[in-house]
Amino acid sequence: MDQMKYICIFALYACLVGCYAMHPSSGGGGATELAEDARTVDPEDIALPFGYRIEAVAMGLTFPTGVTFDEKGNIYVVEAGYSYGEVWETPRLLRVRDGQLEVIAEGGKNGPWTGATRHGGAFFVAEGGELNGGRILRITDDGKIAVIADQLPSRGDHHTNGPAVGNDGLIYFGIGTATNSGIVGEDNLRFGWLKRYPDFHDTACRDVRLAGENFRTKDVVKGEGEVATGAFVPFGTTTSKGQVIKGRVPCNGAILRVKPEGGDLELVAWGFRNPFGLAFSPDGELFVTDNGYDDRGSRPVFGAGDPLWLVKQGTWYGWPDYSAGLRLDEGNQFKPFLHEKPRLLLSEYPNHPPIRRPSFRFMLRQMVSTFPAATTSAIGERHLWPSSGINRRRPASLSGQWDSR
């Protein structure tokens, strides 16, 4: 069977655990309970390129976020166990057999499980860590779970994502930012985590020097008065111009890697907002889909697209002051309606030029999440298949030359 001519769909909305940027958002996905009625699955509703076909392989899933295969070609799917709006279910790794679902492993109340991959006879699953911090799990075929990385800072807006296996045999994964654009604010209370963890905030991967910008908002923690909050600090904490925030690993907005048996974490690249979907091309290049800013919170950003990056070791990719290579205060393209244009948070940048050009940029309202990489040897092109667009309801195919500058 030609893999590039046959697409199996497990969920029309696998990107539920990404961030929502279809309209100006005040935070969260908006859902507070699961629908009681089963949805109708009709392959005819999916738009496909000429020569491709699609069919439903499994139904009855709750928050499916990832698909992987074992060495015999058996299909496995991950259910997140959590969705924005504080909807809690049980995260699960399931085997799909003749349309039926068999439970391989279950997690606790620390979802979402955001993806899985197979390597060395075991599954590796990213546990988002909404309650207790992110983890990377190793799950054997008999359902036994071992933790190879934990205490990851992903209790905020975005989670621990991935994972993917590199040609070096290491497990690569992403950690999203705690906030939308660097400032803890009222929107984070709506996500649910600010009330649970009022001191939680973004952690820089390397030392950064601040511009000293602070943002006033209602004191939603105490319930009265106002507070001012700066970048990379807890809610209600101010910063000063030239202040240095010490970096450390693990950190937010980053891609890291670890040995399959566990051990020290190594920083690969940083300055992402939510590096959600990781995939390696056949020649070993790492690509990542990065969910862009939302128009919400104390520092809203309008019109940010979702970049697809070719990742280079040690590079900073621009968050919290750039979007897909464009500085947030240049012109008015990122200025929200009835708000000022975003003020810059850093006074110095980790590398110059401060960001690499993305390989591809998805436009506003075309949010991307996970994707596999594959090749079509007959025509000699490289293809990536992002799960794209909550409102488009169709996969996006990218092929041709990649901008690796």
C-alpha positions in Angstrom: 0.0 0.0 0.0 1.4 3.4 -1.0 1.5 5.4 2.3 1.5 8.7 0.4 -1.7 7.7 -1.5 -3.7 6.5 1.5 -4.6 8.6 4.5 -6.1 7.1 7.7 -8.0 9.6 9.8 -8.5 8.9 13.5 -9.9 12.3 14.5 -11.1 15.3 12.6 -9.9 17.5 15.5 -6.7 16.0 16.8 -5.4 19.5 17.4 -7.8 20.1 20.4 -4.8 20.2 22.7 -3.1 23.0 20.7 -4.0 26.6 21.4 -7.1 28.4 20.0 -6.5 31.3 17.7 -9.4 31.4 15.3 -10.9 34.6 16.8 -9.7 37.0 19.5 -9.6 34.8 22.5 -10.0 35.5 26.2 -8.4 32.1 27.0 -9.2 28.5 27.0 -11.0 26.4 24.4 -14.4 27.3 25.7 -15.6 23.7 26.3 -16.7 22.8 29.8 -18.3 19.4 29.2 -18.3 16.6 26.6 -21.1 16.4 24.0 -23.6 13.6 24.8 -24.5 12.9 21.1 -22.0 10.9 19.0 -20.8 12.9 16.0 -21.4 11.7 12.5 -18.2 10.8 10.6 -18.5 11.2 6.9 -15.3 10.9 4.8 -17.0 13.0 2.1 -16.7 16.0 4.4 -12.9 16.0 4.1 -11.4 17.8 1.1 -8.4 16.0 -0.4 -5.9 16.5 -3.2 -6.6 14.6 -6.4 -5.6 10.9 -6.2 -6.0 10.5 -2.5 -8.7 8.8 -0.5 -9.7 8.8 3.2 -11.7 6.6 5.4 -12.6 6.3 9.1 -10.5 3.7 10.9 -11.6 4.2 14.5 -14.5 6.1 16.1 -15.7 6.8 19.6 -12.4 8.4 20.7 -12.2 11.2 23.2 -9.6 14.0 22.5 -7.3 11.9 20.3 -4.0 13.6 19.9 -1.5 11.2 18.3 -1.2 8.1 16.2 1.8 5.7 15.9 2.6 2.2 14.7 4.5 -0.8 16.1 7.1 -2.9 14.2 4.3 -5.1 12.8 2.2 -2.2 11.5 -0.4 -2.3 14.3 -2.1 1.0 14.9 -2.1 2.9 18.2 -3.7 6.1 19.2 -3.4 8.4 22.2 -6.3 10.0 24.0 -5.4 13.3 25.7 -7.4 13.0 28.9 -7.7 16.8 29.1 -9.0 19.7 27.1 -9.0 23.4 27.6 -12.1 24.5 29.5 -10.9 22.2 32.4 -12.4 19.0 30.9 -10.8 16.1 32.6 -10.9 12.5 31.3 -8.4 9.6 31.5 -5.4 9.8 29.2 -5.0 6.5 27.4 -2.8 4.6 24.9 -5.1 2.5 22.8 -4.5 -0.2 20.1 -6.9 -0.2 17.2 -7.8 -3.7 16.0 -10.5 -4.1 13.3 -12.1 -0.9 14.4 -12.1 -1.9 18.1 -10.1 -0.1 20.8 -7.9 -2.0 23.3 -6.5 -0.2 26.3 -2.7 -0.6 26.6 -2.0 1.9 29.3 -3.8 4.6 31.3 -2.5 7.8 33.0 -3.6 9.8 36.0 -5.0 13.3 36.2 -2.0 15.0 34.7 -2.9 15.2 31.0 -3.1 16.0 28.3 -1.1 13.2 26.7 -0.2 15.1 23.5 1.5 12.5 21.3 3.3 9.2 21.0 6.1 7.5 19.0 7.5 4.0 18.9 11.2 3.2 19.4 13.3 0.3 20.6 10.2 -1.9 21.2 8.4 0.6 23.4 6.2 3.6 23.2 7.2 7.1 24.2 4.4 9.4 25.2 4.4 13.1 26.1 2.4 13.8 29.2 1.3 17.5 29.2 1.4 18.0 32.9 -1.5 20.4 33.5 -1.6 19.5 37.3 1.8 18.2 38.3 4.2 19.2 35.5 5.1 17.5 32.2 6.7 14.1 31.8 8.0 11.9 29.1 6.8 8.3 29.6 8.2 5.0 28.3 5.3 2.5 28.0 6.0 -1.2 27.2 3.6 -3.5 25.3 2.3 -4.9 28.6 1.3 -1.4 29.8 4.0 -0.8 32.3 4.9 2.9 32.5 8.4 4.3 33.3 9.2 8.1 33.6 12.3 9.2 31.7 11.9 12.9 32.2 9.7 14.8 34.7 9.2 18.1 36.5 8.9 19.9 33.2 7.4 23.4 33.5 4.1 22.9 31.6 1.4 23.6 34.1 0.4 26.7 32.1 -1.4 27.5 28.8 0.7 25.1 26.9 2.1 21.6 27.6 4.8 19.1 27.1 4.5 18.0 23.4 5.8 15.5 20.9 7.8 13.2 21.1 9.9 12.2 18.1 13.0 10.0 17.7 16.1 11.5 16.0 18.7 9.7 13.9 20.9 9.8 17.0 18.4 7.6 18.9 17.4 10.4 21.3 13.9 11.4 22.3 13.0 14.9 21.2 10.1 16.8 22.7 8.7 20.3 23.0 7.6 22.4 26.0 5.2 25.2 25.3 5.1 28.6 27.1 3.2 29.2 30.3 1.6 32.3 28.8 0.4 33.7 25.6 3.1 36.3 25.1 5.3 36.4 28.3 3.0 38.1 30.8 0.9 36.3 33.4 -2.5 37.9 33.4 -6.3 37.5 33.7 -6.5 35.1 30.7 -4.4 32.6 32.7 -7.0 32.6 35.4 -9.6 31.6 32.7 -7.4 28.7 31.7 -7.6 27.5 35.3 -3.9 27.3 36.3 -3.3 30.7 37.8 -5.6 30.0 40.7 -3.9 26.6 41.3 -0.3 27.9 40.8 -0.2 31.7 41.4 3.6 31.8 41.4 3.9 29.9 38.1 5.4 31.8 35.1 7.6 31.3 32.0 11.1 30.0 32.5 13.9 31.2 30.1 16.3 28.7 28.8 19.3 31.1 28.8 19.8 34.4 30.6 17.8 37.2 29.2 17.9 41.0 29.8 14.5 42.7 30.1 13.3 46.0 28.8 11.4 46.6 32.0 7.9 46.7 30.6 5.2 46.1 33.1 1.4 45.6 32.4 -1.4 46.7 34.8 -4.4 44.4 35.2 -7.0 43.6 37.8 -5.7 41.6 40.7 -7.6 38.4 39.8 -5.8 36.4 42.5 -6.8 38.5 45.5 -10.1 39.6 43.8 -9.7 43.3 44.3 -7.4 46.2 43.3 -4.8 46.2 40.5 -1.3 44.9 40.1 1.5 45.3 37.6 3.3 42.3 36.1 6.5 42.0 34.1 8.0 39.3 31.9 9.2 35.9 33.1 8.0 36.6 36.7 4.9 35.6 38.7 1.6 37.5 38.5 1.8 40.8 40.4 5.6 41.0 40.2 7.2 44.0 38.5 10.5 44.1 36.6 13.0 46.8 35.8 15.0 47.9 32.7 18.2 45.9 32.4 17.1 43.2 34.9 18.6 39.8 34.0 16.4 36.8 34.3 18.5 33.7 34.8 17.9 30.8 32.4 17.8 27.1 33.2 16.8 23.8 31.8 14.1 22.6 31.6 12.5 25.7 30.3 9.5 27.0 28.3 9.1 27.5 24.6 11.8 25.0 23.9 12.7 21.7 22.2 14.8 19.4 24.4 16.1 15.8 24.1 16.8 12.9 26.4 18.2 9.4 26.2 15.5 6.6 25.9 16.5 5.3 29.3 16.3 8.8 30.8 19.1 11.1 32.2 20.1 14.7 31.8 18.0 16.9 29.5 19.8 18.8 26.6 18.5 22.0 25.1 18.1 21.8 21.3 16.6 25.2 20.5 14.3 27.8 22.1 12.3 30.9 21.6 9.2 29.1 20.3 5.7 29.7 21.7 4.2 26.2 21.6 6.4 23.7 19.7 3.7 21.1 19.3 4.4 18.8 16.3 7.9 17.4 15.9 9.0 15.3 12.9 12.3 14.3 11.3 12.8 14.1 7.5 14.4 11.0 6.1 17.8 12.9 6.0 17.5 13.7 9.7 16.4 17.3 9.6 14.0 18.3 12.5 10.9 20.3 11.7 8.4 21.7 14.2 5.0 23.3 14.0 4.8 26.3 16.4 1.4 27.6 17.5 1.4 31.5 17.2 0.3 34.2 19.5 -3.4 34.8 20.4 -5.2 38.2 20.7 -5.7 37.9 24.4 -4.3 38.7 27.8 -2.2 41.6 29.1 -0.1 41.7 25.9 -2.4 40.7 23.1 -1.0 40.0 19.6 -3.2 40.2 16.5 -2.7 38.3 13.3 0.1 36.0 14.2 0.5 32.9 11.9 1.8 29.5 12.9 5.3 28.9 11.6 6.7 25.5 10.4 10.4 25.7 11.4 13.4 23.8 10.2 15.2 23.6 13.6 18.9 24.5 14.0 20.8 23.5 17.1 21.2 26.3 19.7 19.1 28.9 17.9 16.6 31.2 19.6 13.5 31.6 17.4 12.1 34.9 18.7 9.4 34.5 21.4 8.3 36.7 23.1 9.2 39.6 20.7 9.0 38.1 17.2 6.4 36.2 15.2 7.8 34.1 12.3 10.7 36.4 11.9 8.8 39.6 12.2 9.3 42.0 15.2 6.0 42.6 17.0 6.3 46.4 17.2 7.2 46.9 13.5 4.3 48.5 11.7 0.7 47.8 12.8 0.2 44.2 11.6 0.3 42.8 15.1 -1.7 45.6 16.7 -5.0 44.4 18.2 -8.1 46.5 17.7 -8.5 49.1 20.4 -5.1 48.1 21.9 -1.6 49.4 21.6 0.9 47.5 19.5 2.8 44.9 21.6 5.7 46.4 23.6 9.0 44.6 23.4 10.0 42.6 26.5 13.7 42.0 25.9 16.4 44.7 25.6 18.9 42.3 24.1 18.5 39.2 21.9 20.3 35.8 22.3 21.4 35.7 18.6 21.6 38.0 15.6 19.7 37.9 13.3 17.4 37.2 16.2 15.4 34.6 14.3 15.6 32.2 11.4 13.0 32.6 8.6 10.4 29.8 8.8 10.2 27.1 6.3 6.5 27.8 5.9 4.0 30.1 7.6 0.4 29.1 8.1 -1.9 32.1 8.0 -4.1 33.3 10.8 -7.0 30.9 11.6 -5.0 28.0 10.2 -3.6 26.5 13.4 -1.4 23.5 13.0 -0.5 20.8 15.4 1.1 17.4 14.8 2.4 15.9 11.6 4.4 12.9 10.2 7.1 13.3 7.6 7.4 11.1 4.5 8.9 10.9 1.1 7.5 10.1 -2.3 10.5 8.5 -4.0 8.8 8.4 -7.4 8.8 12.2 -7.7 11.7 12.9 -5.4 9.9 15.4 -3.2 9.8 15.8 0.6 6.4 16.1 2.2 5.1 17.1 5.6 1.5 16.5 6.6 0.5 18.9 9.3 -2.9 18.6 11.0 -4.1 22.0 10.1 -7.0 24.3 10.6 -9.7 23.7 13.2 -12.1 25.6 10.9 -10.7 24.2 7.6 -11.3 20.6 8.3 -8.7 19.4 5.8 -5.0 18.3 6.0 -2.4 20.6 4.6 0.4 19.2 2.4 3.7 21.0 2.0 6.2 19.9 -0.6 9.1 21.3 -2.6 12.1 23.4 -1.4 12.5 24.3 2.2 13.9 27.7 3.3 16.7 26.6 5.7 18.2 30.0 6.1 
